[in-house]
């Protein structure tokens, strides 16, 4: 077993990244009613820089690894990623974190479809099936809201933002696939964080607040959790193949569910429980096709 073939470590890091991402979302949800959206995005991005820069420096990728031959590609990818982050946090303001996390599972499904439209890849039965199951789950979750006369408009807007975030993230992931051919992962991650910070600063005129000490603690926590989660995810794929990690992708939904139940005291709706297996099955189908296509490349 080589230093880069340590599947147990890779699996542990993948599970850890899910816990850390959940920590980030919990911090965002906790401050979402008091802090403007742009201010939340700024803190999340600014403090994610700290672990990311330290990690890149330890790998001797900072600052030399930030050189790029494709600045426009980084700009487009970072722009879509930043918009996805804004939309995701806007959804968290209005929905439970479990609902937002579940809808985020549409990203790999939409990415497979986007690859057909943008890259000319073949439309397969796998992709059609993944899309069908994924959106069936979303319809199951949203339909009761549409058919209920007393439905909250805020929740419907939240579902819209969550779906928009998944779509924007899918396009950003397509761009990452292209950039990975010539650019370092560190550069891709860092430019995304910087773009999110700049986008957040543009919202200052709309009115930021002076947060309390506890709120600042949570805002800083959102950034640190997000930065360390990205590092854990990166290392997971270094130590274990994607096919080994795939089954553990879906454990990540457990932590937001527990957060809703234990921290935010939000009950899980019947529609969410019915939607859960449908969306996860769609994401699993999309991941299965991806892993199948990557299989001949393993070990390189």
N, C-alpha and C positions, 0 to 999 in steps of 0.2 A: 504494500500500500504506500503510495507516494504522499508527499505533504499536501498535494492538491486533490487527493482521492481519500477523503475522510467523510463518508456519507453521514455517519451519526452526528458529527459536528455540523455538517451542512444542514441537516434536518433540524437540529437544535437551534441554529441561527435563523432558519426560516420561521420556526415557531416564535422565537424571540422577536423577530421583526414584526410579526402580527401583533404581539403584545404591545410593542413600542408604538406602532401605528395607532392602536386602540387608545393608548395613553395620550397621544397627540389629539385625537378626536375628542376624547373626554375633556381635555383642557379647553379646546375650542368651544365645545358645547356649554361648558360651565360659565364662560364669559360672554357668550353670544348675545345675551339679552341686554348687556350693559355697554359693550364695546363695539364701535363701528366696524363693519366688515373689513374695510381697507386697513385699519389699524391692527386687526387680528392677523391678517395676511402678512403685514410688515414684520410683526414680532416673530411669527412662525418662520419666516424666511431669514430674517437677520440672525436669529439665534441658531438656526440650522447650519449657518455658515461655520460656526465654531467647531463642532465635531467633524464636519466635512473637510475643512482646511487642515485640521490636525491629522486626519486620516490620510489625506493626499500627501501631506508633508512626510509622514512616516513611510509612505510608499515611494518617496522621491519623485512624486508627480506634481509637486507645487514648488515654484510657479511654472516650471518648464513644461509640465503636462497640459497647461492651459492654452498653449499655442495652437492655432487653428488655421486650416486652409479653407474653411467653409463657414465664414462668419454669417452669411445670409441663412444657411441651413440652421445654425444655432439660433439665430434670431426668430425664425419661423417656429422651430420646435419649442423654444422657450416661451414664445408668445402663446401658443396653444396650451402648453403646460400651465402657464400662469392663469389663463382664462379658466382652465379646468379646476384649478385650485380655488379661485374665487367662487365659481359655481358650486363646488362641493361644500365650501364653508357656508354659502348662502342657503344650501339645502339643510345643513346641520342646524341652522338657526330655527328652521321650521318643522323639522322631523326628528324622530328618534335616531340615535347613532346607528342602531342595527339596521334600520330601513335604508339609510344612506349607504352604509357599507354593503348591503345586499345589492342595491342597484349599481354600485360601482363594479360588481362582478360582470356587468354587461360589457365592460371595456374590452376584454379579450375577444368577446363575441363580435363586437362592432369592429375591432381591429381586423379580424379575419375578413369581414365584409369590405372594410375600407381597402384592404390589400387587393381585392378584386377590382374595385373602382379606380383606385389611384395607381396601383402597380401592375394592373393587367393580369393578376394571378387568376387561376382557374376557380370557378364557382363549383364547389363540391357538395356532395350530400351532407358531409360533416358540417360544413359551414351553414348550410340551410337549416339543418336540424338544430344546431346550436342557437342560431338566431330565433328559430321558432319557439324552442323551450324557454329561452331567456325572456323574450317579449311576452310569452304567455304568462310567465311568472309576474312580470311587471303589471300586466293587465289585471291579473287576479288581485294584486295588491292595491291597485289604484281604483278599480271599478266600483267598489263600495263607496268610495269618496264621491265619485261622479254621480252615482245613483241616489245619494242621500241628500234630502232637501236641506238638512242642517249642516252639510259638510263645510269644513273650514277652508276658506279661500287660501289661507296661508299654507295649509298642508298641500293643496293642489299645486300652488306655486313651488313649494319645496320639492315635490315629485318632479316637476318640470326642470328645476335646477339640477337635481340629481341625475336625471337622464341626460341633460345637456353636458354635465361634467363628464359622464361616462363616454359620450360621443367625442368631446374635445380631447379627453385622455387617450382615446383610441387613435386619433389622428396624431397626437404627440408621440405615441408609441411607434407608429409607422415611421415617423421622422427619425426616431432613435435607431430603428433598424437600418435606415440609410446612413446615418451619421456614424454608427458603430464600425463601418468599413474603414474609415480613415481617422476618426476622432477617439480620444480616450474617454472612458466612462466618467472620469473625474471632471473633465471639461464640460461634458454634457450636463452633469448634475449641477455644477457650479453656475454655469450660465443660466440655467433654469431658475435657480434660487435668486440670482441677481435680477433677472427679468421680473420675477414676482415682487421683489423689493421695490423696484422702480415703478411698477404698476401700482403698488400699494401707496407709494408716496404721492402719486397723482391724485389720490382721494383726500389728501390733507385739507384742501379748501372746503370739502363737504362737511367738515367738522369732526375732529378727533377729540378725545377726552383725556383728562388726567386721571389715570386709573389708580385705584387703591393699591396698597402694598400686596395684598393677597391676589388681586387681579393681575398685577405685574408678575407675580410668581407663576401664575397659571399661564400667562402669555409666554414667558420665557420657557416654561415647561413644554409648551406646544412646539416650540422651535427645537429644543434639545431632543425631545422624543422623536420628532420628525427626522432630524439629522442622523441620530443613532439608528433609527429604523432603516434608513436608506443604506447605511454602512452594513448592518446585519444582513440585509437582503443581498447586497453585492457579494459579501463573503460567503453567504449560503450557496450561491451559484458557482463560487470558486471551488468549494470543497465537495459539492455533490452535483450530479447530473440533474438536468431539469426533469427527467422522467422519474427520478427518485423523489424529488421535491413536490411534484404535482399533487399527490394525495393530501399533502399537508397545507396546501394553499387554502383549503376550505375550513381549516381549524380556525382561521382568523376571524370568522363570523361569530365564533363563540364569545369572544371578549366584548364586542359591542353589545351583544344580547345581555350579558351579565351586567354591563354598565347601565343599560336602560333599566333593568330590573332592580339592581341593588343601589345604584347611585342616584339616578334621575327618577326612580319610582314610576317608570312608564311601563304599562302592561303591553304584552305582545298581542296584537290583534289576530283574529282568526285568519284574516286574509293574508297577513304576513306569514303565518305558519304554513298555509297552503302554497304561498308563492316561493318560500324558501327552497324546497327541493327542486322546483322547476327551474329557477334561476341558476342554482348550483349545478344542476344537470346540464344546462346549456353551456355554462362556463367549462365544465368538465369535458364536454364534447369538443369545444374549441381548443382546449389544452391538449386533448388526446391527439387531434390532428396535427397540432404544432409539434408535439413531441415525436409523433410518427415521422414528420418531415425532417426533424433534427436527428433522428436515430443514426443514420449513416455517418454523421459528423462527430459522434461522440468518440472521445479518446484522442482527438487531434490536439 
